[in-house]
């Protein structure tokens, strides 16, 4: 979620808004450190986990918005205090913004629009004073950061690479840098945060019924979709913001320009074109997921032809046909899309955590190891 864009929009309308951030978690909690929600007079965006914790946080933020720009830190014991089964402890940082800070919010929103970026901040009496310390390129694959232990011992240091220089600060709490949600509170009262979103490049070949269902299902998810079809007028008039339509006379040339670690989905109008794309992708060995819509018999035919063409069996590890998570057999486009999106998210998480043989973890994980989905 692009938090600063939501804040800027509210302030441009002359309305105050609040940002509630989870910046410390002990034990089990509904959301990870760095999760955020934005509250405006017209509603809210994002979530810190729902349930009683979020309800109380929203009520407190609404109360603070009526009193002007301010900041508060609140501590909550989820079990005894709120009756949530998670049982952990959560600290929330609530910030109120009004139109007087619109200029600095626009600067943060501009950095957010360009990609993942980091800020260092200091907790003052009634606000967080933030300064941008790094802005990544808008590349869908995030830059690497110095690895820091999940829980640094008291007095240890964290090193963040900034323009070829090191910025070292003592810290006690670690979140998830470069994933668009992270932040940590240092003992000296400083806060290092990450904003923006890292998107996985996805090359989608084919603008038929399933292709259209897929781009709608992927609209709110962290994928940068290049939607390719050689047929004139094959794309709908409107499409999500994370989609770039390409009417390509030479679809294979598009594949040659794809970044390493891109995902591929192939579902064109032509089996011959499908085969040519799959053949080139598997020989290239840059793509950890190469999905082809079809049946088990189609997979067998393609594997036979690929072997005859000289593609080694080792290259088939990335090949998936039929696409989608197991157990869903419907041929309805929207259901195929839902099953495929689940598989893409699973494969993306595997790649980010280094669990795909032959591919290194080149981007940070967006989340901690799954311990539950709510409180």
C-alpha positions as CSV (number, residue, x, y, z in Angstrom):
1,X,0.0,0.0,0.0
2,X,1.3,3.5,-0.9
3,X,0.7,5.2,2.4
4,X,2.1,8.6,1.6
5,X,-0.1,8.9,-1.5
6,X,-3.2,8.4,0.6
7,X,-2.0,10.9,3.1
8,X,-1.2,13.5,0.4
9,X,-4.6,13.1,-1.2
10,X,-6.4,13.7,2.1
11,X,-4.3,16.8,3.0
12,X,-4.8,18.2,-0.6
13,X,-8.5,18.1,0.1
14,X,-7.9,20.1,3.3
15,X,-8.7,17.2,5.6
16,X,-6.5,15.8,8.4
17,X,-5.6,12.1,8.5
18,X,-3.8,9.6,10.8
19,X,-1.2,6.9,10.2
20,X,-1.1,4.0,12.7
21,X,2.0,1.8,12.5
22,X,2.9,-1.4,14.3
23,X,6.5,-0.8,15.3
24,X,7.1,-3.4,18.0
25,X,5.7,-6.9,18.5
26,X,6.5,-9.4,21.2
27,X,5.1,-12.9,20.8
28,X,2.1,-13.7,18.6
29,X,0.2,-10.8,16.9
30,X,-2.2,-10.3,14.0
31,X,0.3,-8.3,11.9
32,X,4.0,-7.9,11.7
33,X,6.2,-4.9,12.7
34,X,5.8,-2.2,10.1
35,X,2.2,-2.9,9.2
36,X,0.3,0.3,8.7
37,X,-3.2,1.8,8.2
38,X,-4.2,5.3,7.1
39,X,-7.4,6.9,8.5
40,X,-9.1,9.8,6.9
41,X,-12.5,11.4,7.5
42,X,-13.8,9.4,4.6
43,X,-12.6,5.9,5.7
44,X,-9.4,4.0,6.2
45,X,-6.9,2.1,4.0
46,X,-4.7,-0.9,5.1
47,X,-4.9,-2.8,8.3
48,X,-2.9,-3.5,11.5
49,X,-4.7,-6.8,11.9
50,X,-8.4,-6.1,12.5
51,X,-10.2,-7.2,15.6
52,X,-10.3,-5.4,18.9
53,X,-6.8,-4.0,18.5
54,X,-7.6,-2.2,15.2
55,X,-11.0,-1.1,16.5
56,X,-9.4,0.6,19.5
57,X,-6.6,2.1,17.4
58,X,-9.1,3.6,15.0
59,X,-11.1,5.1,17.8
60,X,-8.0,6.6,19.4
61,X,-6.8,8.0,16.0
62,X,-10.2,9.6,15.4
63,X,-10.0,11.2,18.8
64,X,-6.6,12.6,18.1
65,X,-7.6,13.9,14.7
66,X,-10.1,16.2,16.4
67,X,-7.4,17.7,18.5
68,X,-4.9,18.6,15.7
69,X,-1.5,17.2,14.7
70,X,0.0,15.0,17.4
71,X,1.7,11.7,18.0
72,X,1.2,8.9,20.5
73,X,2.7,5.5,21.4
74,X,0.4,3.0,22.9
75,X,1.1,-0.5,24.3
76,X,-1.4,-3.3,24.2
77,X,-1.4,-6.8,25.7
78,X,-3.6,-8.7,23.3
79,X,-4.9,-11.4,25.6
80,X,-5.8,-9.9,29.0
81,X,-6.5,-6.4,27.7
82,X,-8.3,-7.0,24.4
83,X,-9.4,-10.6,24.6
84,X,-7.5,-11.7,21.5
85,X,-6.2,-15.2,21.3
86,X,-2.8,-14.2,19.9
87,X,-1.6,-13.4,23.4
88,X,1.4,-11.2,22.4
89,X,2.2,-7.6,23.0
90,X,2.0,-4.8,20.4
91,X,3.1,-1.2,20.4
92,X,1.5,1.2,18.1
93,X,2.7,4.6,16.8
94,X,-0.1,6.9,15.9
95,X,0.6,10.1,13.9
96,X,-1.8,12.9,12.9
97,X,-1.1,15.0,9.8
98,X,-2.8,18.2,8.8
99,X,-2.5,20.4,5.6
100,X,0.4,22.4,7.2
101,X,2.8,19.5,6.4
102,X,1.6,18.9,2.8
103,X,4.9,19.9,1.2
104,X,7.0,17.3,3.1
105,X,4.3,14.7,2.6
106,X,4.4,15.3,-1.2
107,X,8.1,14.7,-1.1
108,X,7.6,11.4,0.6
109,X,4.8,10.5,-1.8
110,X,7.1,11.3,-4.8
111,X,9.8,9.0,-3.4
112,X,7.1,6.3,-2.8
113,X,5.9,6.5,-6.4
114,X,9.5,5.9,-7.7
115,X,9.9,2.6,-5.8
116,X,11.1,1.4,-2.4
117,X,12.8,4.0,-0.2
118,X,14.0,4.4,3.3
119,X,13.8,7.2,5.9
120,X,15.5,7.9,9.1
121,X,13.4,9.7,11.7
122,X,13.5,11.1,15.2
123,X,10.5,10.9,17.6
124,X,10.0,14.5,18.7
125,X,7.4,15.5,21.3
126,X,4.4,15.6,18.9
127,X,5.6,14.2,15.6
128,X,8.2,12.1,13.7
129,X,10.8,14.2,11.9
130,X,11.7,12.1,8.8
131,X,14.5,12.4,6.3
132,X,14.9,10.3,3.2
133,X,18.2,8.4,3.2
134,X,17.8,6.2,0.2
135,X,15.6,5.9,-2.9
136,X,15.9,2.7,-4.9
137,X,15.4,2.7,-8.7
138,X,11.9,1.9,-9.9
139,X,13.1,-1.6,-10.9
140,X,10.7,-4.3,-9.8
141,X,13.5,-6.1,-8.1
142,X,14.7,-4.4,-5.0
143,X,18.3,-3.7,-4.1
144,X,19.9,-5.8,-1.4
145,X,20.5,-4.5,2.0
146,X,22.9,-5.5,4.7
147,X,21.4,-8.5,6.6
148,X,20.5,-7.8,10.2
149,X,19.5,-10.5,12.8
150,X,15.8,-10.8,13.6
151,X,16.4,-9.5,17.1
152,X,19.6,-7.6,17.7
153,X,21.2,-7.8,21.1
154,X,21.1,-4.7,23.2
155,X,23.9,-2.4,22.2
156,X,24.5,-4.0,18.8
157,X,24.5,-2.1,15.6
158,X,22.7,-2.2,12.3
159,X,24.3,-1.1,9.0
160,X,22.3,0.3,6.1
161,X,24.0,1.0,2.8
162,X,23.2,4.5,1.6
163,X,24.8,5.9,-1.5
164,X,27.9,3.6,-1.0
165,X,28.3,4.9,2.6
166,X,27.3,3.2,5.8
167,X,24.8,4.6,8.3
168,X,25.2,2.9,11.7
169,X,22.7,3.2,14.5
170,X,22.2,1.2,17.7
171,X,18.8,-0.6,17.4
172,X,16.8,-3.1,19.4
173,X,13.9,-3.9,17.1
174,X,14.1,-5.2,13.5
175,X,11.3,-5.4,10.9
176,X,11.4,-6.1,7.2
177,X,13.6,-3.6,5.2
178,X,12.9,-2.9,1.6
179,X,9.5,-4.6,1.5
180,X,7.3,-1.5,1.8
181,X,6.3,-2.0,5.4
182,X,9.4,-2.1,7.6
183,X,10.5,0.0,10.5
184,X,12.4,-0.2,13.7
185,X,12.6,1.9,16.8
186,X,16.1,2.6,18.0
187,X,17.0,3.1,21.7
188,X,18.1,6.6,21.0
189,X,14.6,7.5,19.8
190,X,15.3,7.3,16.1
191,X,13.2,5.3,13.6
192,X,14.4,3.7,10.4
193,X,11.6,2.8,8.0
194,X,11.0,1.4,4.6
195,X,8.2,2.5,2.3
196,X,7.0,1.7,-1.2
197,X,6.4,-1.7,-2.8
198,X,8.6,-4.3,-4.4
199,X,6.8,-5.8,-7.4
200,X,7.6,-9.2,-9.1
201,X,7.8,-8.8,-12.9
202,X,5.2,-11.0,-14.5
203,X,5.1,-11.5,-18.3
204,X,1.6,-12.6,-19.3
205,X,1.2,-13.9,-22.9
206,X,-2.4,-13.9,-24.2
207,X,-5.3,-11.5,-23.8
208,X,-8.1,-14.1,-23.9
209,X,-10.7,-14.7,-21.2
210,X,-8.3,-16.2,-18.6
211,X,-5.8,-13.5,-19.3
212,X,-8.4,-10.8,-18.6
213,X,-9.5,-12.6,-15.4
214,X,-5.9,-12.8,-14.3
215,X,-5.1,-9.1,-14.6
216,X,-8.2,-8.3,-12.5
217,X,-7.3,-10.8,-9.8
218,X,-3.7,-9.5,-9.7
219,X,-4.7,-5.8,-9.6
220,X,-4.2,-5.3,-5.9
221,X,-1.1,-7.6,-5.6
222,X,2.6,-6.9,-5.8
223,X,3.2,-7.8,-9.5
224,X,4.3,-5.6,-12.4
225,X,2.5,-7.2,-15.3
226,X,3.6,-6.9,-18.9
227,X,0.6,-8.2,-20.9
228,X,1.6,-9.3,-24.4
229,X,-0.5,-10.2,-27.4
230,X,0.3,-9.9,-31.1
231,X,-3.4,-9.5,-32.2
232,X,-4.7,-5.9,-32.9
233,X,-7.3,-4.6,-30.5
234,X,-7.0,-7.6,-28.2
235,X,-6.8,-5.6,-24.9
236,X,-9.8,-4.1,-23.0
237,X,-10.1,-0.3,-22.9
238,X,-9.4,-0.1,-19.2
239,X,-7.1,-2.1,-17.0
240,X,-5.4,-1.9,-13.6
241,X,-2.5,0.4,-12.9
242,X,0.1,-2.4,-12.5
243,X,-0.5,-3.6,-16.1
244,X,1.4,-2.5,-19.2
245,X,-0.3,-3.8,-22.4
246,X,2.0,-4.6,-25.4
247,X,0.7,-5.3,-28.9
248,X,3.9,-7.1,-29.9
249,X,4.5,-8.3,-33.5
250,X,7.5,-10.3,-32.1
251,X,6.4,-11.7,-28.7
252,X,9.8,-13.6,-28.4
253,X,11.7,-10.3,-28.5
254,X,9.7,-9.2,-25.4
255,X,10.9,-12.3,-23.6
256,X,14.5,-11.5,-24.4
257,X,14.2,-8.2,-22.6
258,X,12.6,-9.6,-19.4
259,X,14.5,-9.1,-16.2
260,X,16.0,-12.1,-14.4
261,X,13.6,-13.7,-11.9
262,X,10.5,-12.7,-13.9
263,X,7.5,-15.0,-13.8
264,X,5.9,-16.1,-17.1
265,X,2.4,-17.1,-17.8
266,X,1.6,-18.4,-21.3
267,X,-1.9,-18.7,-22.7
268,X,-1.9,-17.3,-26.3
269,X,-4.3,-18.1,-29.1
270,X,-1.7,-20.3,-30.8
271,X,-0.2,-23.6,-29.6
272,X,2.8,-23.1,-31.9
273,X,3.4,-19.7,-30.3
274,X,3.0,-21.1,-26.8
275,X,5.6,-23.8,-27.6
276,X,8.1,-21.2,-29.0
277,X,7.8,-19.1,-25.9
278,X,8.1,-22.0,-23.5
279,X,11.1,-23.4,-25.5
280,X,13.0,-20.0,-25.3
281,X,12.1,-19.4,-21.7
282,X,13.4,-22.9,-20.5
283,X,16.6,-22.6,-22.5
284,X,17.2,-19.2,-21.0
285,X,17.2,-20.5,-17.4
286,X,16.5,-17.0,-16.0
287,X,12.9,-17.6,-15.1
288,X,11.9,-19.5,-11.9
289,X,8.3,-19.9,-12.9
290,X,7.1,-20.7,-16.5
291,X,3.4,-21.5,-16.5
292,X,1.4,-22.8,-19.4
293,X,-2.4,-23.0,-19.3
294,X,-3.7,-26.5,-20.3
295,X,-4.2,-30.0,-19.3
296,X,-2.0,-33.0,-18.3
297,X,-2.2,-34.2,-21.8
298,X,-1.0,-30.8,-23.2
299,X,1.9,-30.9,-20.7
300,X,2.9,-34.4,-22.0
301,X,2.8,-33.2,-25.6
302,X,4.8,-30.1,-24.9
303,X,7.4,-32.0,-22.9
304,X,7.8,-34.5,-25.7
305,X,8.3,-31.8,-28.3
306,X,10.7,-29.8,-26.1
307,X,12.8,-32.9,-25.5
308,X,12.9,-33.6,-29.3
309,X,14.0,-30.0,-29.7
310,X,16.9,-30.6,-27.3
311,X,15.7,-28.9,-24.1
312,X,17.4,-30.8,-21.3
313,X,15.2,-32.3,-18.5
314,X,16.9,-30.2,-15.9
315,X,15.2,-27.1,-17.5
316,X,11.8,-28.4,-16.8
317,X,11.9,-27.7,-13.1
318,X,10.4,-24.2,-13.7
319,X,7.7,-25.5,-16.0
320,X,4.2,-25.7,-14.7
321,X,1.2,-27.1,-16.7
322,X,-1.6,-27.1,-15.7
323,X,-1.3,-23.8,-13.8
324,X,-2.8,-23.1,-10.4
325,X,-2.8,-24.7,-7.0
326,X,-3.8,-28.4,-6.9
327,X,-7.4,-29.4,-6.1
328,X,-9.2,-26.8,-8.1
329,X,-10.5,-28.3,-11.4
330,X,-13.0,-25.7,-12.6
331,X,-12.5,-24.3,-16.1
332,X,-14.3,-21.0,-15.3
333,X,-11.8,-18.2,-16.1
334,X,-12.2,-16.4,-12.8
335,X,-11.6,-19.6,-10.8
336,X,-8.6,-20.5,-12.9
337,X,-7.3,-17.0,-12.2
338,X,-7.8,-17.3,-8.5
339,X,-6.0,-20.7,-8.4
340,X,-3.2,-19.3,-10.5
341,X,-2.8,-16.2,-8.3
342,X,-2.4,-18.4,-5.2
343,X,0.3,-20.3,-7.0
344,X,2.1,-17.2,-8.1
345,X,2.1,-15.8,-4.5
346,X,3.4,-19.1,-3.2
347,X,6.2,-19.3,-5.8
348,X,7.1,-15.6,-5.2
349,X,7.5,-16.3,-1.5
350,X,9.6,-19.4,-2.2
351,X,11.9,-17.3,-4.4
352,X,12.2,-14.5,-1.9
353,X,13.2,-16.9,0.8
354,X,15.7,-18.9,-1.3
355,X,13.6,-22.1,-1.6
356,X,13.7,-22.6,-5.3
357,X,16.7,-24.7,-6.4
358,X,19.0,-22.9,-8.8
359,X,17.8,-19.4,-7.9
360,X,19.2,-17.2,-5.1
361,X,17.0,-15.1,-2.9
362,X,17.6,-11.7,-4.6
363,X,14.8,-9.8,-2.9
364,X,13.8,-9.6,0.7
365,X,10.8,-11.5,2.0
366,X,7.7,-9.4,2.5
367,X,6.7,-11.1,5.7
368,X,7.9,-13.0,8.6
369,X,7.5,-16.8,8.8
370,X,3.8,-17.5,8.9
371,X,2.6,-18.2,12.5
372,X,-1.0,-17.4,12.0
373,X,-3.4,-15.0,10.2
374,X,-5.2,-13.2,13.0
375,X,-5.6,-12.5,16.7
